[in-house]
Amino acid sequence: MLRSLYSGISGLRQHQTMMDTVGNNIANVNTAGFKSSGVVFEDTLSQMLRGAGAPDPRTNQGGTNPAQVGLGVRLGAITTNFSQGAAQTTGRSTDLMIQGDGFFSVRQAGQTLYTRSGAFNFDANGWLVTNSGAKVQGWTATNGVVDVNSPVGDLRLPVGTLLEPQPTTTSTIGGNLPANDPTGTVISSSMKMYDAQGTEHTVTYRLTKAAANDWTLDVLEGATSYLSTSVTFDSSTGLLTSASPVTATASWGAIDVDVTGLTQFGGSNTFAATQQNGSSMGSLQAFTLGNDGTIVGVFSNGLKQTLGQVSLTSFNNPPGLEKVGGSFYRETVNSGLPQTGTAGAGGRGMLSSGNLEMSNVDLASEFTNLIVAQRGFQANSRVITTSDEILNDLINIKR
């Protein structure tokens, strides 16, 4: 009778563990990045009542199977289900969702932890952090270039970053000059350019028709002329006879002017100064997070520059990770070594900005497991009650 009592007790204990696991899953049904767990039971050591017997051909006796009585149940494992959770759109640019395998790595209290929850934000000092203040790991860009082969570190948005001015060294003009315009026709277009200190200069390109198929190009700043040259077109094709760039020498620098986009066809005037490669000084105004984890800064001068990149880490055996609370995991001897790299490479998933991965808890399955755990607990308690009644009858035999 004692064996059945202890078997019933072990059943109660393990079904309570199952109930605890199911309850924790249900409690975290709306926890971002949460991965549900499942319980696996296994039987304990069985007591041998009679060993197996081999067949004996001499006596024509057949073999016998062993007779054993089990001594209850024990916990085999609590496994973590790392299937993909549903996406929830938040609209926050610092919220990141991993689509596929991988974890964000963070530093907290001197240790590296891992998480699937991408609810990040920038703190007062510009560090990219989790809700608990753990610093997200990645690579910081140098002059707009990210070296993903270097060690990862804390990611910081450099608030107050200034983008150095870039002097204008090249410019482009293009469009059509009407072939039927009379001699003396003047067409012009202006563009803002910048010197080495980022000072703005308004430069005007003026084309004057000197003769049929021949125009004079003047590059001016106010009344100051930086260049005056002839632009000639082929009368049969309407294309330039010489398409080499010309150089205008300003007081603040030389500018190579690309004229290859000019044509002379019959029709309307479409001449325009289209682009130049200079810029004024820019201050950081905003940022975006790309699908590969790249943080791109948007500056006041309209330019963009890469500031850093969020890293992802994968493991050979993710269920071997240890849960440490706060939606964090810790590396163990059975998780495998962390493999850190960029999103979309090495088996790691892609990132989606403005979204969070929700819990992968399936409430229908959890409620079913809740019933199974309750019935298992109830059945094991009945074993204990029945064993007690039998023991009571045994004691009453003496009376």
Solvent accessible surface area in square Angstrom, and as a share of the most:
residue,aa,sasa,rsa
1,M,102,0.45
2,L,112,0.56
3,R,100,0.36
4,S,38,0.25
5,L,33,0.16
6,Y,140,0.53
7,S,27,0.17
8,G,1,0.01
9,I,65,0.33
10,S,14,0.09
11,G,1,0.01
12,L,36,0.18
13,R,140,0.51
14,Q,20,0.09
15,H,27,0.12
16,Q,81,0.36
17,T,34,0.20
18,M,26,0.12
19,M,57,0.26
20,D,82,0.43
21,T,15,0.08
22,V,6,0.03
23,G,35,0.34
24,N,70,0.36
25,N,1,0.00
26,I,43,0.22
27,A,82,0.63
28,N,32,0.16
29,V,44,0.25
30,N,119,0.61
31,T,43,0.25
32,A,23,0.18
33,G,3,0.03
34,F,25,0.10
35,K,1,0.00
36,S,9,0.06
37,S,16,0.10
38,G,32,0.31
39,V,34,0.20
40,V,76,0.44
41,F,61,0.25
42,E,76,0.34
43,D,102,0.53
44,T,33,0.19
45,L,147,0.73
46,S,32,0.21
47,Q,75,0.33
48,M,102,0.46
49,L,100,0.50
50,R,141,0.51
51,G,41,0.40
52,A,75,0.58
53,G,31,0.30
54,A,88,0.68
55,P,96,0.60
56,D,36,0.19
57,P,123,0.77
58,R,214,0.78
59,T,95,0.55
60,N,143,0.73
61,Q,109,0.49
62,G,46,0.45
63,G,43,0.41
64,T,63,0.37
65,N,120,0.62
66,P,63,0.39
67,A,32,0.25
68,Q,96,0.43
69,V,46,0.26
70,G,41,0.39
71,L,67,0.33
72,G,18,0.18
73,V,32,0.19
74,R,126,0.46
75,L,67,0.33
76,G,33,0.32
77,A,40,0.31
78,I,84,0.43
79,T,67,0.39
80,T,24,0.14
81,N,71,0.36
82,F,48,0.20
83,S,55,0.36
84,Q,83,0.37
85,G,6,0.06
86,A,71,0.55
87,A,64,0.49
88,Q,87,0.39
89,T,111,0.65
90,T,50,0.29
91,G,64,0.62
92,R,108,0.39
93,S,51,0.33
94,T,12,0.07
95,D,2,0.01
96,L,0,0.00
97,M,7,0.03
98,I,0,0.00
99,Q,95,0.42
100,G,33,0.32
101,D,97,0.50
102,G,3,0.03
103,F,5,0.02
104,F,0,0.00
105,S,5,0.03
106,V,0,0.00
107,R,94,0.34
108,Q,53,0.24
109,A,103,0.80
110,G,61,0.58
111,Q,70,0.31
112,T,51,0.30
113,L,4,0.02
114,Y,11,0.04
115,T,1,0.01
116,R,11,0.04
117,S,20,0.13
118,G,0,0.00
119,A,16,0.12
120,F,1,0.00
121,N,46,0.24
122,F,43,0.18
123,D,55,0.28
124,A,108,0.83
125,N,93,0.48
126,G,0,0.00
127,W,57,0.20
128,L,1,0.00
129,V,10,0.06
130,T,11,0.07
131,N,121,0.62
132,S,71,0.46
133,G,43,0.42
134,A,1,0.01
135,K,61,0.26
136,V,0,0.00
137,Q,9,0.04
138,G,1,0.01
139,W,9,0.03
140,T,84,0.49
141,A,18,0.14
142,T,97,0.56
143,N,138,0.71
144,G,23,0.22
145,V,105,0.61
146,V,31,0.18
147,D,79,0.41
148,V,62,0.35
149,N,140,0.72
150,S,43,0.28
151,P,124,0.78
152,V,55,0.31
153,G,31,0.29
154,D,50,0.26
155,L,2,0.01
156,R,112,0.41
157,L,15,0.08
158,P,49,0.31
159,V,116,0.67
160,G,57,0.55
161,T,36,0.21
162,L,99,0.49
163,L,23,0.11
164,E,128,0.57
165,P,32,0.20
166,Q,92,0.41
167,P,53,0.33
168,T,3,0.02
169,T,65,0.38
170,T,62,0.36
171,S,2,0.01
172,T,32,0.19
173,I,0,0.00
174,G,9,0.08
175,G,24,0.23
176,N,20,0.10
177,L,0,0.00
178,P,7,0.04
179,A,41,0.32
180,N,121,0.62
181,D,35,0.18
182,P,97,0.61
183,T,91,0.53
184,G,46,0.44
185,T,30,0.17
186,V,86,0.49
187,I,15,0.08
188,S,66,0.43
189,S,23,0.15
190,S,66,0.42
191,M,25,0.11
192,K,108,0.46
193,M,0,0.00
194,Y,33,0.12
195,D,19,0.10
196,A,72,0.56
197,Q,156,0.69
198,G,13,0.12
199,T,71,0.41
200,E,87,0.39
201,H,30,0.13
202,T,67,0.39
203,V,0,0.00
204,T,32,0.19
205,Y,0,0.00
206,R,90,0.33
207,L,0,0.00
208,T,37,0.22
209,K,10,0.04
210,A,53,0.41
211,A,46,0.36
212,A,80,0.62
213,N,40,0.20
214,D,40,0.21
215,W,0,0.00
216,T,40,0.23
217,L,0,0.00
218,D,16,0.08
219,V,0,0.00
220,L,23,0.11
221,E,41,0.18
222,G,69,0.66
223,A,110,0.85
224,T,75,0.43
225,S,64,0.41
226,Y,32,0.12
227,L,31,0.16
228,S,74,0.48
229,T,38,0.22
230,S,73,0.47
231,V,11,0.06
232,T,59,0.34
233,F,5,0.02
234,D,54,0.28
235,S,91,0.58
236,S,98,0.63
237,T,72,0.42
238,G,6,0.06
239,L,92,0.46
240,L,26,0.13
241,T,84,0.49
242,S,76,0.49
243,A,49,0.38
244,S,72,0.46
245,P,84,0.53
246,V,36,0.21
247,T,68,0.40
248,A,0,0.00
249,T,93,0.54
250,A,9,0.07
251,S,108,0.70
252,W,46,0.16
253,G,30,0.29
254,A,55,0.43
255,I,1,0.00
256,D,64,0.33
257,V,0,0.00
258,D,47,0.24
259,V,6,0.04
260,T,75,0.44
261,G,39,0.38
262,L,2,0.01
263,T,28,0.17
264,Q,10,0.05
265,F,92,0.38
266,G,62,0.60
267,G,44,0.42
268,S,83,0.53
269,N,77,0.39
270,T,80,0.47
271,F,17,0.07
272,A,40,0.31
273,A,17,0.13
274,T,84,0.49
275,Q,113,0.50
276,Q,46,0.20
277,N,77,0.40
278,G,9,0.09
279,S,8,0.05
280,S,32,0.20
281,M,107,0.48
282,G,0,0.00
283,S,36,0.23
284,L,28,0.14
285,Q,116,0.52
286,A,51,0.39
287,F,44,0.18
288,T,71,0.41
289,L,12,0.06
290,G,27,0.26
291,N,92,0.47
292,D,56,0.29
293,G,0,0.00
294,T,22,0.13
295,I,4,0.02
296,V,34,0.20
297,G,0,0.00
298,V,39,0.23
299,F,4,0.02
300,S,66,0.42
301,N,36,0.19
302,G,61,0.58
303,L,74,0.37
304,K,138,0.58
305,Q,53,0.24
306,T,33,0.19
307,L,15,0.07
308,G,1,0.01
309,Q,16,0.07
310,V,0,0.00
311,S,0,0.00
312,L,0,0.00
313,T,0,0.00
314,S,18,0.12
315,F,15,0.06
316,N,131,0.67
317,N,46,0.24
318,P,37,0.24
319,P,72,0.45
320,G,16,0.16
321,L,15,0.08
322,E,77,0.35
323,K,83,0.35
324,V,49,0.28
325,G,46,0.45
326,G,64,0.61
327,S,41,0.27
328,F,13,0.06
329,Y,10,0.04
330,R,84,0.31
331,E,66,0.30
332,T,41,0.24
333,V,160,0.92
334,N,103,0.53
335,S,0,0.00
336,G,25,0.24
337,L,127,0.63
338,P,45,0.28
339,Q,88,0.39
340,T,63,0.36
341,G,11,0.10
342,T,28,0.17
343,A,9,0.07
344,G,45,0.43
345,A,44,0.34
346,G,65,0.62
347,G,64,0.61
348,R,31,0.11
349,G,8,0.08
350,M,82,0.37
351,L,1,0.01
352,S,18,0.12
353,S,37,0.24
354,G,10,0.10
355,N,29,0.15
356,L,20,0.10
357,E,1,0.01
358,M,37,0.16
359,S,13,0.08
360,N,22,0.11
361,V,17,0.10
362,D,77,0.40
363,L,71,0.35
364,A,72,0.56
365,S,52,0.33
366,E,11,0.05
367,F,105,0.44
368,T,78,0.45
369,N,54,0.28
370,L,58,0.29
371,I,108,0.55
372,V,75,0.43
373,A,0,0.00
374,Q,85,0.38
375,R,139,0.51
376,G,14,0.14
377,F,79,0.33
378,Q,83,0.37
379,A,59,0.46
380,N,27,0.14
381,S,40,0.26
382,R,158,0.58
383,V,62,0.36
384,I,42,0.21
385,T,67,0.39
386,T,59,0.34
387,S,5,0.03
388,D,83,0.43
389,E,96,0.43
390,I,78,0.39
391,L,46,0.23
392,N,79,0.40
393,D,90,0.47
394,L,107,0.53
395,I,114,0.58
396,N,54,0.28
397,I,133,0.67
398,K,190,0.81
399,R,225,0.82
